[in-house]
Amino acid sequence: MEFRNLGFQNSCPRWEDISQMHKADVTIIGAGVVGLAIAAHLASPGKAVYILEKNERFGQETSSRHSGIIHSGIYYPQGSLKARLCIEGNRLLYELCQRQGIGCSRLGKLIVASNEEEIKQLQELQEMGKRNGAEGLRMLSRSEMKNLEPNVEGVAALLSPSTGIIDANALMGYFAARAKEGGAEIAYRKKVVGIEKVADGYQVTVEEGDIERFSFTTNILINCAGLQSDKMAELAGIDIVKAGYKLHYCKGEYFSVGGGKNKLVKRLIYPMPEPKVTGLGVHITLDLDGRMRLGPSAEYVDSIDYTVDSGHKEAFYNSAKKMLPFIEYDDLEPEMAGIRPKLQGPEDDVRDFVIRDESDKGLPGLINLLGIESPGLTSTPAIGRYVAGLVKGIL
Ligand SMILES: Cc1cc2nc3c(=O)[nH]c(=O)nc-3n(C[C@H](O)[C@H](O)[C@H](O)COP(=O)(O)OP(=O)(O)OC[C@H]3O[C@@H](n4cnc5c(N)ncnc54)[C@H](O)[C@@H]3O)c2cc1C
């Protein structure tokens, strides 16, 4: 994909030329959508900004294993980073997509109550969303809901008109191009294996393949390592259990819905969220090509394994059929899975994103981003701005 006004002009030394004599201004660990968004904000001529990524390409982990939804900011506690950055990110993403021709669609979403008891919860969600600043939320009676979505079953619904979908890969391509245009360099197949605080910043040790190791220093180090971000914080000397930084993996599986059923709804259709918002409930998502999926589920796991258990098909079918009676068992096929990097363990209350400079832990210039689960994709332009603000405060 081509983006406007992007002519490459590397202003920092090529990664291959960097030596211990050279000091990076800013080093970002991880070229997922978050690391790329931050790089796009920070890159500027004359500033040496590097993004280190262990994989061959950007966005190969959580950033390509999600629902691709631009959330409206309903579910998160008032004043939390999740609420603030999601609301700001929603607005910025639509503007960005329009300006840069990145694919997106403001489809809108319905959260459906399946019984009278859930109507009260829907009203609470509406109030929460309004307090956060989510746009245009409106309660719908059953007949109003049926007018919009005749094939959906329920007793009432909450309409969120500012929810939409985005081509996340194109968004990452845009952030990467912006970062490179500003002079930043993305170095692939570079796994960070050591972080040491030194007098004037951090010594970072990087492994290429299994053997070659290389160290350099950086003034500011930004940890956007997604599922490994707690390990990076630990490498820097933080006691992650004491700091509340230990991540819990929570797997979300998706089943595709075939049989031409994608023509039967126009919006994203959600049930009530799971307790403590572990997940948003197995819902219908549509992508920009009109493909329909059910998911994601929410199951805490011990390791990273993206296989979808076809034995879960029955549970998906049963949870969807009440709200979406047109779905038949044979329409469902296992599709893909993603893993949420959660700070919140199975028994814990909702946790916010951690995005902070660690000066108070004796580590000034180390900026940690942990627990960047949903609405992380939606929040990216706002996270980029927020972290740029933290960096400005340090430099
Ligand atoms: C099932 C699911 C559904 C979701 N749906 C939505 C949604 O609809 N809308 C929404 O807003 N958000 C959604 N999210 C959240 C969103 O996907 C994430 O917040 C976002 O992708 C996180 O991006 P990231 O860059 O932090 O992490 P990642 O994409 O995981 O990137 C981290 C990068 O760091 C690299 N890395 C790790 N360790 C090292 C190392 N030692 N050295 C070098 N590189 C390293 C990794 O290789 C990786 O590329 C969903 C998440 C999941 C799991």
The ligand as an SDF file (V2000), in Angstrom:
LIG
                    3D

 53 58  0  0  0  0  0  0  0  0999 V2000
   -8.2490  -12.1270   20.6630 C   0  0  0  0  0  0  0  0  0  0  0  0
   -7.9560  -10.6510   20.6570 C   0  0  0  0  0  0  0  0  0  0  0  0
   -8.8630   -9.7600   20.1010 C   0  0  0  0  0  0  0  0  0  0  0  0
   -8.5960   -8.3870   20.1080 C   0  0  0  0  0  0  0  0  0  0  0  0
   -9.4600   -7.5370   19.4810 N   0  0  0  0  0  0  0  0  0  0  0  0
   -9.2130   -6.2090   19.4950 C   0  0  0  0  0  0  0  0  0  0  0  0
  -10.0980   -5.3160   18.8450 C   0  0  0  0  0  0  0  0  0  0  0  0
  -11.0460   -5.7320   18.1920 O   0  0  0  0  0  0  0  0  0  0  0  0
   -9.8600   -3.9770   18.9550 N   0  0  0  0  0  0  0  0  0  0  0  0
   -8.8180   -3.4900   19.6780 C   0  0  0  0  0  0  0  0  0  0  0  0
   -8.6950   -2.2660   19.7990 O   0  0  0  0  0  0  0  0  0  0  0  0
   -7.8950   -4.3200   20.2380 N   0  0  0  0  0  0  0  0  0  0  0  0
   -8.0770   -5.6600   20.1510 C   0  0  0  0  0  0  0  0  0  0  0  0
   -7.1820   -6.5260   20.7080 N   0  0  0  0  0  0  0  0  0  0  0  0
   -5.9840   -5.9670   21.3350 C   0  0  0  0  0  0  0  0  0  0  0  0
   -4.8920   -5.6600   20.3100 C   0  0  0  0  0  0  0  0  0  0  0  0
   -4.7810   -6.7110   19.3730 O   0  0  0  0  0  0  0  0  0  0  0  0
   -3.5730   -5.4610   21.0530 C   0  0  0  0  0  0  0  0  0  0  0  0
   -3.7590   -4.4780   22.0540 O   0  0  0  0  0  0  0  0  0  0  0  0
   -2.4280   -5.0010   20.1580 C   0  0  0  0  0  0  0  0  0  0  0  0
   -2.3270   -5.7970   19.0010 O   0  0  0  0  0  0  0  0  0  0  0  0
   -1.1360   -5.0740   20.9670 C   0  0  0  0  0  0  0  0  0  0  0  0
   -0.0740   -4.6890   20.1450 O   0  0  0  0  0  0  0  0  0  0  0  0
    1.4140   -4.7260   20.6860 P   0  0  0  0  0  0  0  0  0  0  0  0
    2.2390   -4.0510   19.6760 O   0  0  0  0  0  0  0  0  0  0  0  0
    1.4400   -4.2370   22.0890 O   0  0  0  0  0  0  0  0  0  0  0  0
    1.7600   -6.2840   20.8070 O   0  0  0  0  0  0  0  0  0  0  0  0
    2.2770   -7.3240   19.7130 P   0  0  0  0  0  0  0  0  0  0  0  0
    1.5150   -7.2350   18.4650 O   0  0  0  0  0  0  0  0  0  0  0  0
    2.3050   -8.6520   20.4030 O   0  0  0  0  0  0  0  0  0  0  0  0
    3.7550   -6.8470   19.4210 O   0  0  0  0  0  0  0  0  0  0  0  0
    4.8200   -7.0770   20.3020 C   0  0  0  0  0  0  0  0  0  0  0  0
    6.0470   -7.3200   19.4510 C   0  0  0  0  0  0  0  0  0  0  0  0
    7.1810   -7.4260   20.3060 O   0  0  0  0  0  0  0  0  0  0  0  0
    8.0440   -8.3750   19.7410 C   0  0  0  0  0  0  0  0  0  0  0  0
    8.9380   -8.8690   20.7830 N   0  0  0  0  0  0  0  0  0  0  0  0
    8.6170   -9.5610   21.8970 C   0  0  0  0  0  0  0  0  0  0  0  0
    9.7130   -9.8630   22.6130 N   0  0  0  0  0  0  0  0  0  0  0  0
   10.7690   -9.3370   21.9410 C   0  0  0  0  0  0  0  0  0  0  0  0
   12.1720   -9.3330   22.1690 C   0  0  0  0  0  0  0  0  0  0  0  0
   12.7140   -9.9390   23.2330 N   0  0  0  0  0  0  0  0  0  0  0  0
   12.9780   -8.6980   21.2660 N   0  0  0  0  0  0  0  0  0  0  0  0
   12.4460   -8.1030   20.1520 C   0  0  0  0  0  0  0  0  0  0  0  0
   11.1110   -8.1000   19.8930 N   0  0  0  0  0  0  0  0  0  0  0  0
   10.2880   -8.7070   20.7760 C   0  0  0  0  0  0  0  0  0  0  0  0
    7.0940   -9.4590   19.2340 C   0  0  0  0  0  0  0  0  0  0  0  0
    7.7200  -10.2840   18.2780 O   0  0  0  0  0  0  0  0  0  0  0  0
    5.9560   -8.6250   18.6720 C   0  0  0  0  0  0  0  0  0  0  0  0
    6.0980   -8.3550   17.3120 O   0  0  0  0  0  0  0  0  0  0  0  0
   -7.3960   -7.9010   20.6850 C   0  0  0  0  0  0  0  0  0  0  0  0
   -6.4710   -8.8090   21.2220 C   0  0  0  0  0  0  0  0  0  0  0  0
   -6.7320  -10.1640   21.1990 C   0  0  0  0  0  0  0  0  0  0  0  0
   -5.7220  -11.1390   21.7280 C   0  0  0  0  0  0  0  0  0  0  0  0
  1  2  1  0
  2  3  1  0
  2 52  2  0
  3  4  2  0
  4  5  1  0
  4 50  1  0
  5  6  2  0
  6  7  1  0
  6 13  1  0
  7  8  2  0
  7  9  1  0
  9 10  1  0
 10 11  2  0
 10 12  1  0
 12 13  2  0
 13 14  1  0
 14 15  1  0
 14 50  1  0
 15 16  1  0
 16 17  1  0
 16 18  1  0
 18 19  1  0
 18 20  1  0
 20 21  1  0
 20 22  1  0
 22 23  1  0
 23 24  1  0
 24 25  2  0
 24 26  1  0
 24 27  1  0
 27 28  1  0
 28 29  2  0
 28 30  1  0
 28 31  1  0
 31 32  1  0
 32 33  1  0
 33 34  1  0
 33 48  1  0
 34 35  1  0
 35 36  1  0
 35 46  1  0
 36 37  1  0
 36 45  1  0
 37 38  2  0
 38 39  1  0
 39 40  1  0
 39 45  2  0
 40 41  1  0
 40 42  2  0
 42 43  1  0
 43 44  2  0
 44 45  1  0
 46 47  1  0
 46 48  1  0
 48 49  1  0
 50 51  2  0
 51 52  1  0
 52 53  1  0
M  END
$$$$
